[in-house]
Amino acid sequence: MYSKEEKQQLKREFWSQFSDSYPKKWMLYDTQIKDVTFKFFVDNSVARVQLDIEPRDEEKRKIYYEKMESLRTLLHEEHLPDALFERHLALENGKTISRVWVELKGVNLNRRADWEQIHHFFATKMLAFEAFFTEYEDYIRDLDLNT
């Protein structure tokens, strides 16, 4: 078992190696849509590349999610055939969001032998996700253009 400090150091090393191996400026919070963000996530059982839709305004969250859902076939056929969708995802803090994501199961942040596989997964899946988002961003971003 790792101490809190050892876990923090391990995470720093993981992300440092990732940025060294894949020195790209990722879109992440720069979607130009408030509370719609790309994220990398990894823990001791799964790695995910996710698009979180988190507007406090329930109607905005619904519209953005439905736009993504309307593009599901294109996302699956052209970019991420393994993308998953969740309209109402309850977070541990009690907040409900919507999410579209891809995941890699059976990997562990604490197992250095998994890092290369996780880094490759992050880079390839996020590139595909960003390409999809860039291609359809005008439609996704426009709240007046409903699905």
KOLTOR-663603 format. One record per atom (N, C-alpha, C): residue in three letters; atom name; x, y, z. Coordinates in pm, 1 decimal, padded with zeros to 6 digits. Atoms other than C-alpha are relative to their C-alpha. Example, Ala and Ser with C-alpha at 12.3 -4.5 7.8 and 13.67 -1.06 7.14 Angstrom:
<rs>
ALA/N/00089.0/-00119.0/00000.0
ALA/CA/01230.0/-00450.0/00780.0
ALA/C/00090.0/00120.0/00000.0
SER/N/-00082.0/-00119.0/-00006.0
SER/CA/01367.0/-00106.0/00714.0
SER/C/-00077.0/00109.0/00073.0
</rs>
This chain:
<rs>
MET/N/00084.3/-00118.2/00000.0
MET/CA/00000.0/00000.0/00000.0
MET/C/00088.5/00124.2/00000.0
TYR/N/-00076.4/-00123.9/00009.7
TYR/CA/00120.2/00347.6/-00079.1
TYR/C/-00049.6/00102.2/00102.6
SER/N/00039.6/-00112.1/-00085.3
SER/CA/00123.3/00643.1/00157.5
SER/C/-00060.3/00108.7/-00088.3
LYS/N/00060.8/-00110.0/00074.4
LYS/CA/-00060.6/00959.8/00056.2
LYS/C/00105.0/00071.4/-00084.4
GLU/N/-00108.2/-00068.2/00072.0
GLU/CA/00269.2/01122.9/-00043.5
GLU/C/00051.1/-00084.5/-00116.1
GLU/N/-00045.3/00089.3/00107.6
GLU/CA/00376.2/00818.6/-00244.3
GLU/C/-00100.6/-00004.0/-00114.9
LYS/N/00103.8/-00002.7/00103.6
LYS/CA/00043.3/00818.3/-00431.0
LYS/C/00008.4/00129.2/-00080.9
GLN/N/-00011.9/-00128.7/00069.1
GLN/CA/00082.9/01187.6/-00512.4
GLN/C/00122.4/00000.4/-00091.5
GLN/N/-00121.5/00006.0/00080.2
GLN/CA/00437.6/01129.9/-00636.6
GLN/C/-00020.1/-00091.1/-00121.5
LEU/N/00028.4/00093.1/00109.1
LEU/CA/00323.3/00833.6/-00846.9
LEU/C/-00085.6/00068.5/-00107.1
LYS/N/00086.0/-00071.9/00094.0
LYS/CA/00048.8/01046.9/-01005.4
LYS/C/00079.3/00105.2/-00076.0
ARG/N/-00082.9/-00101.4/00067.5
ARG/CA/00297.7/01327.0/-01080.1
ARG/C/00088.0/-00065.0/-00105.6
GLU/N/-00084.8/00071.5/00095.3
GLU/CA/00532.8/01079.2/-01247.0
GLU/C/-00081.7/-00050.8/-00119.0
PHE/N/00087.0/00050.5/00105.5
PHE/CA/00245.5/00924.0/-01445.0
PHE/C/-00031.7/00110.6/-00100.5
TRP/N/00039.1/-00110.2/00087.8
TRP/CA/00128.3/01259.3/-01583.6
TRP/C/00120.9/00065.1/-00066.2
SER/N/-00122.2/-00054.6/00059.3
SER/CA/00482.0/01382.2/-01641.1
SER/C/00045.3/-00087.0/-00117.2
GLN/N/-00036.8/00091.5/00108.8
GLN/CA/00562.7/01073.9/-01847.9
GLN/C/-00098.3/00010.5/-00116.7
PHE/N/00099.9/-00014.8/00106.0
PHE/CA/00236.7/01116.2/-02038.1
PHE/C/00029.0/00125.1/-00082.4
SER/N/-00024.8/-00124.4/00074.9
SER/CA/00314.1/01477.6/-02128.6
SER/C/00132.1/-00004.7/-00075.4
ASP/N/-00125.9/00016.9/00072.6
ASP/CA/00669.7/01381.7/-02225.9
ASP/C/-00019.9/-00087.5/-00124.4
SER/N/00023.0/00092.6/00110.7
SER/CA/00546.5/01096.2/-02447.2
SER/C/-00095.3/00057.0/-00105.5
TYR/N/00101.1/-00057.3/00090.4
TYR/CA/00256.4/01292.4/-02597.3
TYR/C/-00009.4/00150.6/00026.2
PRO/N/-00004.7/-00144.6/-00028.4
PRO/CA/00350.8/01663.0/-02590.6
PRO/C/-00095.9/00080.2/-00087.4
LYS/N/00105.3/-00068.0/00076.0
LYS/CA/00023.3/01799.4/-02725.0
LYS/C/-00083.6/00083.4/00096.1
LYS/N/00094.2/-00078.2/-00080.1
LYS/CA/-00204.0/02071.6/-02598.2
LYS/C/-00138.3/-00058.1/-00026.5
TRP/N/00130.1/00063.5/00012.7
TRP/CA/-00526.2/01882.8/-02539.3
TRP/C/-00111.2/00102.9/00020.0
MET/N/00112.8/-00092.4/-00009.1
MET/CA/-00865.3/02052.9/-02570.0
MET/C/-00051.2/00013.0/00143.7
LEU/N/00047.5/00007.5/-00138.2
LEU/CA/-00989.8/01950.4/-02221.6
LEU/C/-00105.7/00104.1/00032.5
TYR/N/00098.6/-00100.4/-00042.7
TYR/CA/-01156.9/02261.1/-02074.4
TYR/C/-00024.1/00106.9/-00105.6
ASP/N/00006.7/-00103.7/00103.1
ASP/CA/-01122.1/02462.1/-02395.5
ASP/C/-00099.0/-00034.7/-00111.0
THR/N/00100.9/00034.8/00099.3
THR/CA/-01438.8/02341.4/-02568.2
THR/C/-00079.4/00121.8/-00046.6
GLN/N/00076.7/-00122.3/00026.6
GLN/CA/-01578.1/02696.3/-02572.7
GLN/C/-00146.8/-00014.7/00039.2
ILE/N/00134.1/00018.7/-00054.2
ILE/CA/-01890.5/02557.9/-02404.2
ILE/C/00014.6/-00009.6/00151.4
LYS/N/-00010.3/-00001.4/-00144.9
LYS/CA/-01928.0/02642.2/-02038.1
LYS/C/-00052.1/-00131.0/00058.7
ASP/N/00034.1/00123.3/-00071.8
ASP/CA/-01933.8/02329.4/-01821.1
ASP/C/-00012.7/-00123.2/-00090.4
VAL/N/-00011.8/00117.9/00086.5
VAL/CA/-01870.1/02091.5/-02113.2
VAL/C/00149.3/-00019.8/-00022.1
THR/N/-00145.0/00016.8/-00002.7
THR/CA/-01521.1/01946.1/-02076.4
THR/C/00042.4/-00142.7/-00030.9
PHE/N/-00065.1/00128.9/00019.5
PHE/CA/-01298.2/01664.6/-02190.8
PHE/C/00088.7/-00025.2/00121.4
LYS/N/-00081.6/00035.6/-00116.3
LYS/CA/-01119.2/01477.6/-01914.3
LYS/C/00067.2/-00134.1/-00022.5
PHE/N/-00067.8/00128.9/-00013.3
PHE/CA/-00866.3/01203.1/-01863.9
PHE/C/-00027.8/-00047.6/00142.0
PHE/N/00020.0/00055.8/-00133.0
PHE/CA/-00938.1/00969.5/-01572.4
PHE/C/00068.8/-00134.6/00006.2
VAL/N/-00058.8/00131.6/-00022.7
VAL/CA/-00743.1/00678.0/-01432.4
VAL/C/00001.8/-00027.3/00149.9
ASP/N/-00010.7/00041.4/-00139.2
ASP/CA/-00757.4/00484.6/-01106.2
ASP/C/00061.0/-00140.0/00003.6
ASN/N/-00063.5/00131.4/-00011.6
ASN/CA/-00670.1/00133.0/-00993.3
ASN/C/-00073.6/-00111.5/-00074.5
SER/N/00068.7/00104.4/00076.4
SER/CA/-00909.6/-00047.0/-01231.4
SER/C/-00038.9/00040.3/-00141.7
VAL/N/00048.9/-00044.4/00130.3
VAL/CA/-00995.4/00168.6/-01533.0
VAL/C/00065.5/00131.8/-00039.4
ALA/N/-00040.8/-00129.6/00055.3
ALA/CA/-00876.4/00449.2/-01758.6
ALA/C/-00113.9/00044.5/-00090.7
ARG/N/00108.6/-00051.6/00083.6
ARG/CA/-01129.6/00676.4/-01928.9
ARG/C/00041.5/00130.6/-00065.6
VAL/N/-00000.8/-00129.8/00066.6
VAL/CA/-01138.8/00956.2/-02181.4
VAL/C/-00147.7/00035.9/-00007.2
GLN/N/00141.5/-00030.1/-00014.2
GLN/CA/-01463.2/01137.2/-02119.4
GLN/C/-00032.3/00144.4/-00035.1
LEU/N/00056.0/-00132.5/00022.2
LEU/CA/-01673.2/01431.5/-02221.7
LEU/C/-00110.2/00014.7/00103.2
ASP/N/00098.2/-00022.9/-00105.2
ASP/CA/-01859.0/01558.5/-01917.0
ASP/C/-00083.0/00122.9/-00033.2
ILE/N/00095.7/-00106.7/00027.9
ILE/CA/-02167.6/01772.2/-01967.4
ILE/C/-00062.6/00036.0/00133.7
GLU/N/00032.6/-00031.6/-00138.3
GLU/CA/-02223.2/01956.2/-01640.4
GLU/C/-00067.9/00134.2/00025.5
PRO/N/00065.3/-00127.3/-00031.4
PRO/CA/-02425.0/02277.7/-01679.7
PRO/C/-00096.4/-00014.4/00117.8
ARG/N/00094.4/-00000.3/-00113.1
ARG/CA/-02617.4/02364.2/-01363.7
ARG/C/-00143.7/00007.5/-00050.7
ASP/N/00131.3/-00012.2/00062.3
ASP/CA/-02910.3/02452.2/-01588.5
ASP/C/-00035.1/-00135.0/-00063.9
GLU/N/00040.2/00133.7/00044.9
GLU/CA/-03083.2/02117.0/-01639.8
GLU/C/-00038.6/-00001.4/-00148.4
GLU/N/00043.3/-00006.2/00140.0
GLU/CA/-03231.2/02225.7/-01974.3
GLU/C/00120.6/00005.7/-00094.0
LYS/N/-00121.7/-00006.1/00083.0
LYS/CA/-02885.8/02315.7/-02114.7
LYS/C/00068.5/-00135.9/-00002.9
ARG/N/-00063.9/00132.4/-00005.8
ARG/CA/-02743.6/01983.8/-01996.3
ARG/C/-00076.6/-00097.1/-00089.5
LYS/N/00082.9/00087.8/00081.7
LYS/CA/-03034.5/01803.7/-02161.4
LYS/C/00024.3/00024.8/-00149.0
ILE/N/-00019.3/-00032.9/00141.8
ILE/CA/-02987.7/01987.6/-02492.9
ILE/C/00137.5/-00046.4/-00048.7
TYR/N/-00134.3/00041.5/00042.0
TYR/CA/-02610.3/01930.1/-02507.3
TYR/C/00009.9/-00152.5/-00008.3
TYR/N/-00004.9/00145.9/00003.7
TYR/CA/-02652.1/01563.1/-02421.5
TYR/C/-00077.6/-00053.4/-00120.3
GLU/N/00079.3/00048.3/00113.0
GLU/CA/-02927.7/01514.9/-02679.6
GLU/C/00068.6/00027.3/-00133.3
LYS/N/-00077.8/-00026.6/00120.9
LYS/CA/-02706.1/01677.6/-02941.4
LYS/C/00105.8/-00109.5/-00018.4
MET/N/-00099.8/00106.8/00008.0
MET/CA/-02431.2/01429.0/-02858.7
MET/C/-00066.3/-00132.9/-00035.5
GLU/N/00071.2/00124.4/00027.9
GLU/CA/-02680.9/01146.0/-02860.6
GLU/C/-00044.8/-00007.1/-00146.7
SER/N/00042.1/-00001.1/00140.3
SER/CA/-02808.5/01253.8/-03203.9
SER/C/00116.6/-00027.8/-00094.9
LEU/N/-00120.0/00025.1/00080.0
LEU/CA/-02450.1/01221.4/-03329.4
LEU/C/00062.9/-00137.1/00031.5
ARG/N/-00054.8/00128.8/-00046.9
ARG/CA/-02398.9/00877.2/-03170.0
ARG/C/00046.5/-00088.9/-00115.2
THR/N/-00036.5/00087.6/00112.0
THR/CA/-02398.4/00685.2/-03498.5
THR/C/00127.0/00050.1/-00068.1
LEU/N/-00120.5/-00056.4/00062.4
LEU/CA/-02142.3/00921.9/-03651.6
LEU/C/00122.0/-00018.7/00089.4
LEU/N/-00111.2/00020.1/-00093.4
LEU/CA/-01924.9/00904.5/-03339.6
LEU/C/00046.3/-00145.1/-00005.3
HIS/N/-00035.1/00142.1/00003.0
HIS/CA/-01937.7/00524.2/-03343.4
HIS/C/00061.6/-00042.1/-00133.5
GLU/N/-00047.6/00044.7/00131.2
GLU/CA/-01884.8/00484.0/-03717.7
GLU/C/00129.9/00066.6/-00043.0
GLU/N/-00114.2/-00075.2/00051.6
GLU/CA/-01620.7/00751.7/-03774.6
GLU/C/00115.2/00018.2/00097.8
HIS/N/-00104.7/-00037.5/-00095.3
HIS/CA/-01427.4/00794.4/-03450.9
HIS/C/00018.1/-00098.2/00116.4
LEU/N/-00011.5/00079.8/-00122.6
LEU/CA/-01503.9/00589.9/-03138.4
LEU/C/-00111.2/-00105.0/00005.4
PRO/N/00105.4/00101.5/00003.2
PRO/CA/-01697.9/00267.8/-03198.2
PRO/C/-00038.4/-00052.5/00138.5
ASP/N/00025.6/00051.2/-00134.6
ASP/CA/-01675.4/00184.6/-02827.5
ASP/C/-00049.1/00107.2/00097.8
ALA/N/00046.8/-00108.1/-00087.5
ALA/CA/-01815.2/00514.8/-02693.4
ALA/C/-00127.7/-00039.3/00072.7
LEU/N/00115.1/00026.5/-00085.7
LEU/CA/-02063.1/00486.8/-02409.0
LEU/C/-00068.6/00131.9/00033.4
PHE/N/00079.1/-00119.9/-00026.7
PHE/CA/-02341.1/00732.9/-02323.4
PHE/C/-00078.1/-00019.4/00129.7
GLU/N/00081.3/00002.8/-00122.1
GLU/CA/-02505.2/00815.5/-01990.1
GLU/C/-00065.3/00136.4/00017.4
ARG/N/00075.6/-00125.3/-00011.3
ARG/CA/-02778.2/01080.3/-01970.6
ARG/C/00001.2/00054.1/00142.9
HIS/N/00008.5/-00042.1/-00140.4
HIS/CA/-02808.2/01089.0/-01589.1
HIS/C/00101.2/-00080.3/00080.9
LEU/N/-00105.2/00066.2/-00075.7
LEU/CA/-02487.9/01001.7/-01408.8
LEU/C/00014.4/00071.3/00134.0
ALA/N/-00010.9/-00058.2/-00134.1
ALA/CA/-02490.2/01060.9/-01032.8
ALA/C/00143.9/-00013.5/00048.7
LEU/N/-00135.9/-00000.7/-00052.5
LEU/CA/-02148.3/01161.2/-00901.8
LEU/C/-00002.9/-00020.7/00150.8
GLU/N/-00009.1/00021.9/-00144.4
GLU/CA/-02025.5/01085.3/-00550.6
GLU/C/-00040.5/00122.6/00080.8
ASN/N/00033.5/-00123.2/-00072.0
ASN/CA/-02079.1/01450.2/-00455.0
ASN/C/-00148.8/00034.9/-00009.5
GLY/N/00143.4/-00021.9/00010.6
GLY/CA/-02451.1/01420.0/-00538.4
GLY/C/-00042.7/00072.0/-00127.0
LYS/N/00031.2/-00072.1/00123.1
LYS/CA/-02431.9/01617.9/-00861.2
LYS/C/-00033.3/-00100.1/-00110.9
THR/N/00035.4/00082.2/00115.4
THR/CA/-02596.5/01471.9/-01172.6
THR/C/00051.8/00067.6/-00125.1
ILE/N/-00055.5/-00049.5/00125.5
ILE/CA/-02417.6/01512.4/-01504.1
ILE/C/-00037.7/-00096.8/-00111.2
SER/N/00008.6/00092.7/00113.3
SER/CA/-02428.2/01358.8/-01849.8
SER/C/00142.5/-00025.0/-00047.0
ARG/N/-00136.4/00033.7/00040.6
ARG/CA/-02124.2/01182.1/-01992.4
ARG/C/-00001.0/-00087.9/-00123.6
VAL/N/-00030.9/00088.3/00112.6
VAL/CA/-01994.6/01030.6/-02312.6
VAL/C/00145.6/-00038.4/00021.2
TRP/N/-00136.1/00040.6/-00031.8
TRP/CA/-01679.8/00822.1/-02268.9
TRP/C/00038.7/-00131.3/-00067.5
VAL/N/-00057.5/00129.1/00037.8
VAL/CA/-01453.4/00539.1/-02371.6
VAL/C/00087.4/-00043.2/00116.3
GLU/N/-00077.2/00046.1/-00114.6
GLU/CA/-01275.7/00318.1/-02122.6
GLU/C/00086.1/-00120.2/-00033.7
LEU/N/-00092.9/00112.1/00007.4
LEU/CA/-00994.0/00074.2/-02083.9
LEU/C/00000.6/-00064.2/00137.6
LYS/N/00009.3/00068.5/-00129.6
LYS/CA/-01059.0/-00178.0/-01807.8
LYS/C/00123.8/-00084.8/00024.7
GLY/N/-00107.2/00091.1/-00037.5
GLY/CA/-00806.1/-00384.6/-01618.3
GLY/C/00137.3/00063.1/00007.2
VAL/N/-00127.5/-00069.8/-00016.5
VAL/CA/-00535.8/-00119.4/-01591.8
VAL/C/00001.2/00066.6/00136.7
ASN/N/-00013.6/-00052.5/-00134.4
ASN/CA/-00400.0/00030.9/-01273.8
ASN/C/00105.8/00109.7/00001.8
LEU/N/-00092.6/-00111.9/-00011.0
LEU/CA/-00240.0/00369.2/-01217.6
LEU/C/00120.6/-00035.4/00086.5
ASN/N/-00108.3/00036.1/-00092.1
ASN/CA/-00032.4/00215.2/-00938.7
ASN/C/00095.9/-00104.5/-00056.5
ARG/N/-00084.0/00102.8/00063.2
ARG/CA/00116.2/-00045.7/-01174.4
ARG/C/00073.2/00064.1/-00117.9
ARG/N/-00078.9/-00068.6/00102.9
ARG/CA/00393.4/00122.1/-01374.3
ARG/C/00001.8/-00074.6/-00133.3
ALA/N/00000.4/00080.2/00122.7
ALA/CA/00383.9/-00163.3/-01625.4
ALA/C/-00121.2/00032.6/-00088.5
ASP/N/00120.2/-00036.6/00076.4
ASP/CA/00037.9/-00034.8/-01733.5
ASP/C/00009.1/00139.1/-00061.9
TRP/N/-00003.5/-00140.3/00039.1
TRP/CA/00145.0/00324.2/-01791.8
TRP/C/00006.4/00020.6/-00150.4
GLU/N/-00012.6/-00018.1/00145.0
GLU/CA/00248.9/00290.2/-02155.9
GLU/C/-00132.8/-00029.6/-00069.8
GLN/N/00129.3/00035.9/00057.6
GLN/CA/-00079.6/00118.8/-02240.8
GLN/C/-00104.4/00109.6/00027.8
ILE/N/00094.4/-00106.4/-00036.3
ILE/CA/-00280.1/00386.6/-02055.6
ILE/C/00031.0/00126.1/-00079.5
HIS/N/-00039.0/-00119.8/00074.7
HIS/CA/-00083.8/00669.2/-02217.6
HIS/C/-00042.5/-00011.2/-00146.9
HIS/N/00038.7/00021.5/00140.0
HIS/CA/-00140.9/00521.6/-02564.4
HIS/C/-00152.2/00009.4/-00014.5
PHE/N/00146.1/-00006.4/00000.6
PHE/CA/-00511.0/00474.5/-02489.4
PHE/C/-00046.1/00144.8/00010.3
PHE/N/00037.2/-00140.7/-00016.7
PHE/CA/-00541.4/00834.6/-02366.1
PHE/C/00022.6/00078.5/-00128.5
ALA/N/-00035.5/-00079.8/00117.5
ALA/CA/-00365.8/00980.5/-02668.0
ALA/C/-00087.1/-00035.3/-00120.5
THR/N/00075.1/00037.5/00119.7
THR/CA/-00542.1/00780.5/-02938.7
THR/C/-00148.6/00030.6/00014.4
LYS/N/00143.3/-00023.0/-00019.1
LYS/CA/-00889.7/00807.1/-02789.0
LYS/C/-00032.0/00149.3/00008.6
MET/N/00026.9/-00143.7/-00009.3
MET/CA/-00863.0/01177.2/-02704.0
MET/C/00016.5/00065.9/-00136.4
LEU/N/-00013.8/-00054.6/00136.2
LEU/CA/-00734.1/01256.0/-03054.3
LEU/C/-00126.4/-00026.2/-00082.1
ALA/N/00121.5/00034.0/00073.9
ALA/CA/-01034.5/01074.8/-03200.4
ALA/C/-00119.7/00080.6/00051.0
PHE/N/00110.6/-00075.0/-00060.3
PHE/CA/-01275.2/01242.8/-02957.5
PHE/C/00007.5/00147.7/-00039.9
GLU/N/-00017.1/-00140.2/00037.8
GLU/CA/-01132.1/01588.0/-03029.3
GLU/C/-00029.2/00021.5/-00148.4
ALA/N/00027.7/-00012.0/00143.2
ALA/CA/-01149.0/01528.2/-03405.4
ALA/C/-00150.7/00000.1/-00024.2
PHE/N/00146.8/00003.4/00010.3
PHE/CA/-01516.1/01435.5/-03373.7
PHE/C/-00059.6/00132.1/00047.3
PHE/N/00056.0/-00123.3/-00056.7
PHE/CA/-01590.4/01736.2/-03152.7
PHE/C/00025.8/00119.1/-00091.8
THR/N/-00034.3/-00110.4/00089.6
THR/CA/-01409.8/01975.8/-03385.2
THR/C/-00085.8/-00003.5/-00126.6
GLU/N/00080.3/00014.3/00121.5
GLU/CA/-01598.9/01839.3/-03685.3
GLU/C/-00145.0/00044.9/00020.8
TYR/N/00141.5/-00028.7/-00025.0
TYR/CA/-01940.4/01887.6/-03521.1
TYR/C/-00022.4/00110.2/00104.5
GLU/N/00011.7/-00096.2/-00109.5
GLU/CA/-01870.4/02168.9/-03275.1
GLU/C/-00102.1/00109.6/-00025.6
ASP/N/00098.9/-00105.3/00026.1
ASP/CA/-02086.7/02431.7/-03448.1
ASP/C/-00140.5/-00048.4/00036.2
TYR/N/00130.6/00058.1/-00031.9
TYR/CA/-02388.6/02204.4/-03417.9
TYR/C/-00013.8/-00020.7/00151.1
ILE/N/00005.9/00027.6/-00143.8
ILE/CA/-02306.9/02099.3/-03059.7
ILE/C/-00013.9/00129.3/00079.5
ARG/N/-00006.1/-00124.8/-00074.8
ARG/CA/-02240.4/02453.5/-02943.4
ARG/C/-00126.5/00083.8/-00010.6
ASP/N/00114.5/-00087.0/00028.0
ASP/CA/-02552.6/02617.2/-03092.7
ASP/C/-00124.3/-00046.6/00075.1
LEU/N/00116.0/00037.2/-00078.7
LEU/CA/-02827.1/02600.8/-02828.5
LEU/C/-00132.2/00024.3/-00072.4
ASP/N/00123.8/-00029.9/00073.2
ASP/CA/-03080.5/02745.2/-03070.2
ASP/C/-00030.5/-00103.6/-00106.3
LEU/N/00018.4/00103.9/00099.5
LEU/CA/-03028.6/02460.2/-03314.3
LEU/C/-00023.8/-00130.7/00073.6
ASN/N/00035.7/00119.0/-00076.9
ASN/CA/-03212.8/02176.2/-03142.6
ASN/C/00005.5/-00124.6/-00084.9
THR/N/-00007.8/00130.3/00067.4
THR/CA/-03192.3/01809.8/-03226.3
THR/C/-00133.0/-00038.3/-00058.9
</rs>
